[in-house]
Amino acid sequence: MIRSAVTLSLVAEAAGGPFVFWHDVDEAIRTSCELGFDAIEVFPPDAETVRALQLPSRLSGLKVAAVGTGAGWVKHKLLLCDPDSTQRKKAINFVASIMQVATDLGASAIVGSMQGRSTPSLPKAEARKLLRDSLEQLNQVAGQLGRALFYEPLNRYETDQATTLAQGAELVHGLSATKILADWFHMNIEEADMVASIRQHASQIGHVHFADSNRQAIGRGHLDWLPLVQALQASGYEGYLSAEVFSLPSAREAAQQTIDSFGRIGTLSSRRS
């Protein structure tokens, strides 16, 4: 069954970004439990911070849906396509460290903004080749850990590495321990037919960011989202729909709007159903 999740950012440098809860771990856990979420998705500054949180003793029955690596770029300025081999290795090690702590929590790590993009001095083909090489190394780590790595195509304003599920699937083709993350905000910008794309790549989707067209909670934009859920259900998807959205009008209201949307889909797994 599909499960519900909500995001928590602990990265000061990401202030104003699309995360429901910020900084206060106990408040995020308490509110998520009260509203009936199944899990939280955590965006930490580094692996050490995750370990120090001692989440297993604090989650009150919640699971960890995934752990993000975005701080690798936002805070530490590390990219998996960096032409400097020393910096690129640091980026790979950063992601690998997040993969390890995520595995310890029964979760997977996400590669999104750390994929980078081409620049005037780094041609697109070369940037993609370097990213693929980094993903190959991380795929080996994922295989050793026994936990999939999630690769997230982003919209054209954030990357030119892979902007659709099809491009993402091509990029990670042959990487048996790497799955695609389908983010509905990015897909709404880039996909000609979101439902068709989900159907075509359903077997490769490991995680979903549950966001409306304006990157607010589902139901606050114009996305026709129910057919997307139905396409996932038809494929047998059993992962999370995780609300990576702005905390608007407030964190609690964004979370409430998200969990209320689950109430419209009777077959979804949620503690409120």
N, C-alpha and C positions, 0 to 999 in steps of 0.2 A: 504493500500500500504506500501511497505517496504521503510524505510527512512534512510537517510545517517547521520553519525555522525563521529566526529573526537575527539581525546583525548587531554586533557590538564592536566598536572601534576603540582601541587603546593608543592610537597614534596621534599625538598632538599636531604633527605636521599635516595631517589629513583633515584638519578642522574644516567643517562646512561640506564635507563629502557625503556621499549617499549611504549613510549608516543610521540605523534607527536609534541605537543607544550609544552613549559616549562615556568612556572612562570609568564610570561607577559600576563595577562588576556585580556587586550585590544587588543594586537596584535593578539592573538588567535581568538578573536571574529571578528576582522576586516578581517583577512585573510579567516576565515571560511565563512563569509558573501560574500566576493568577489568571492570565488570559488563556492559558491552555496550549501553549506552544510545545512542540516535541523537542526542540533543540535550539541552540544558539550557534551562530557562525562568528568566529572571533578573528579580528584583524589586529595583531600585536606588532610592536616595534621590533621584536626579535624573539628567538626561541627561549632565551633565558627568562624573559618576562612571563611567557606562558608557564614555564616550570614553576616559577615563583608564585603564581596564582593558586597553585594546588587545587585546580578545578574539580577533580573527582570528589573532594570533600565538601564542595560548595554548591554543586549543581542541583541539588534537591530533586533528583529524578530526571532532570533535563539531560539530553545528549549534546555532544559537540558535532554539529553538522559538517563543518569544514574549518580550516585555518588559512587565512589569507597571507600572501607574501608581499602585498603592495608596498609595505614599508621599505622593502629592499630598494625600491626606486624613490618613493616619496621622502624617506628619511635618510637612507644611506647612499642614494644615487648610484645604485648598482643595476646593470642591465645584462640580460642573458645574450644580447647581441653585441656587446661592447667589443670593438676591434682590438682593444688592449687585452691580451690573453690573461694578464695578471688580474685585471679588474673583472673579466668574465669569469675567471675561476672563483673569485670572491663571491660573485653573484650566484654561481652554481652551489657553492658551499652554503650560502645563506638559505637558499631554497631547500637544500637537503636537510639543514638543521630544523627548518620548520616542518618538513615532511616527517622527521623523526618524532618531534613532540606531538604532531597531529596523530601519528600512528599510536603513540602511547595513550591518546585519548579516544581511540577508536574512530578516527576521522581521517580525511584526506586533505592535502594542501592544494591551494589554487595558485596557478600562474596566470596573472593578468597583465598589469602595467609593467612588470619586469621584463616583458617580451621586447619592449622598446620599439623602434621604428627606424627607417632609413633617414639619412641626413645628407646635406650637400657633399660631405666627405665620405659617406658610407652608402653606396648604391643599394637599392632595394634588394637585388638578388643576393648580394653579399650579406646584408642584414639578416635575410631569411635563412641563408646557409649557416650563419653563426648561431641563430636561434635554434635551428634544427639540431645542430651539433650539441648544444646545451641540453635540449630536451632529450636527446638520445642518452646522454649521461644521467639525467635525472630519471629517465624511464628505467634504467638499470637499478637505480636506488629504489624506485617504487617496487620493482620486482622483488628485490631483496627484502623489503619491508612487508611485502604482501598487501599493500594498500595502494590503490590507484592514485595517480596524479591527475588533477583537473586542469586542462588548458582552456583558457577563455578567449575566444575571438572578441575583439572590441570594435567600436565604430571607427569610421575613417578619420575622425578628429583626434583619436587617441593612438591609433596605430595604422600602419599599412602592411603589417605582417599577415594577418588573416582577419577579415571583417565579417565573414559569413560562416555558418556552420560547415558549408561545403569546403571553403578554404581552410578552415580549421581541421577538418577531417583529412584533407590532403596533406597538410603540414605534419600531422601526427601519424600518418599512415604507416603501418608496420610497427608502431610502438605499442606493444601488447598491454602494457600497464598504464597507459595514458588515455584518459577519457576527455570528452569535450564538455565544457560548461556552457549551457545555453542561457544567456542573459537576455531577457525580453526587452529591456530598454535598448540595448545595442541592436538586437534583431529588428526591432521596429524601425530603426533607421536604415538598416542595410539589406534586409531580406525582401525579395519581391513577394513571397508567399510564406509567411511564418509557419503556418500549419503544414504545408507541403515540406518545408525544410525539416521540421521536427519529425515528420513521418519518414522522410528519406534517411535521416541520420539518427533515428531513435536508439538503435543498438549501440551507438557510440556516445550517447549522452549520459554523463555520470552525475550531473548536478545542474540545478536550475536557479537562476536569480529571478525572483518573482517580483517584477517591477512594471509599473504602467508606463505609458508613452512619455510622460513628463518626469519620470524617475521618482514619482511619489508612489505611495502605497496603491496596490491594485484596487481599481474602482475610482481613483481620483484623476484618471486621465481618460483617453479615448480608445484604449486598446480593447479589442474584442478577444478577451482572454479565455473565456470558457472553452472554445474550440481547441485552444492550445493545450489545456488540461486534458481534454478528452483525447487528443492525439497521443499525449503521454500515457494516459491510462490504457489506450488500445495497444500500445507497444509493450505494456507490462512494466513500465518504469516504476521503480520502488524507492527512488531517492527522495531528496528534499526539494521543496519549493521554499527558497530562502529569500526573505525580504531585504534585498540590498537597495534601500530607498532612503530618501531624505526624511529626517525626523520632523515632518510637517503635517499638520499645524504644530504638533508637539510629538515627542517620542512615544508617549503612551497612545495618542490618537492614531499615529501611524501604525503602531502595533495592533491596536484595536481594529482598525480598518482592514489590516491584513488578515487577522484571524477571523473576522466576520466574513471575509470572502471565502474562507474555507467552509463556512457554514452553508454556502450555496452549492456545495458539491458533496452530496451525501455519501459518496463512496470514499472520500478522502479520510485518512487517519488523522484524527485530532482529538485531544482530550475533551473538547467541547462537544464532539459528536456522540 
